């Protein structure tokens, strides 16, 4: 769709944007877009690192099966000794 855009097309698009927003609002607009991109990148990086930490903290399913314990039943607690 955008493969046929040439330099003239981009100049026309920039002129239309300049006419719509005005020269005084363009720096503020570009600054807010830059801040939004920075926030988005930092949040995606944080999500990826949280995912990596969660995978490291998650126990391996093969090691719990190898112990022979049944995961559905909790382990039995020892009975207190009676003094009689």
Buried (B, 14 or more C-beta within 10 A) or exposed (E): EEEEEEEEEEEEEEEEEEEEEEEEEBEEEEEEEEEEEEEEEEEEEEEEEEEEEEEEEEEEEEEEEEEEEEEEEEEEEEEEEEEE
